Amino acid sequence: MLRSIVIVLMVIGTSVRAQEKRYYLDSCENFVSADHYAFLRITRPVAGKLMDVDFEDYDKNGNLLVKGQAGSRNGLTKKGSFEYYRPGGRLLAKGFFEKGVRTGAWQYFDAHGRPTTADELIKEMPTVTFVKDSALEKGRCLCYARHGYWEKIDLSTRDAMISYYQTGDLITIDGGFIEVDMRPEYQGGMEAFYKYVHRKIDYPRISRKKGMQGDAFFSFVVSAQGEVTKIKPIRSVDYATNKIIEKALRSTSGHWRPGIREGKNVPTYLILPVQFRLTER
């Protein structure tokens, strides 16, 4: 009887290890190869739950950095209470997640265990550089969340974009706020803006001759003074259409009422979509 019990326990232990999965991460929780990782994530299924896992993240020296539960096999959809640790075991940060999103007020601690801020801690974090969607991105993360200024360079056009994050939330792009209490408005209203731009954007002859068509997206910032700045292509059709869109947007400068945030005029980030379609005669 004793022999059969031992055999059963051994089988169960083997089954649990077989379900254990390992993921290799950089300091911003991007999945990377085993040759270039900063952290190792080990996940184990939660009994009775279809997708839930318990997981632990370790650095290359085997130090436990975070332990918690997630609603996805790879540990990205975090939930519940979380604590992040320094390599020596001291508490770095603690807070809550709900469906992968940080909730409530998070607490941060310096190397001596004293309360501090995310702005101070981010200075200790390494700079991460990686290529994603044909763009080079560079910045720092705190507890896997982007924080501070990030640079993004389009590898085909070499256009650079600077974004500012606060613990994972995108706040500004090229100095323009993403969320404001009142959006910028063109003189005469946004409908007047779209009509004006439509009149100003002629389909370039050279683009039509080459059969170039598609959707273009341009970003721009309306400054706190109502000027149009930081005009950049997000997606292009070709060089000729880029130039005519840029010229049209620049001509609206000075005709905007600035965006408002917390009662003050602020620069605001906007996007203009433009369609170029060839028609059969």
Protein Blocks (a to p, Z undefined) as FASTA:
>chain_A
ZZmmmmmmmmmmmmmmmmpccddddfkopacdfklcfbdcdddddehiakbccdddddfk
opafbdcddfbfnlmagghjdddddfkopafbdcddeehiaehjdddddfkopacdfklm
mmmpccddddeehiacddddeehiaehjdddddfklopacddddeehiafbgghiafbdf
bdcddehijklmmmmmmmmmccdfklmmnopacdddddddddfkopaehiacfbdfblml
mmmmmmmmmmmgoiaccddeehiacddddddddddddddZZ
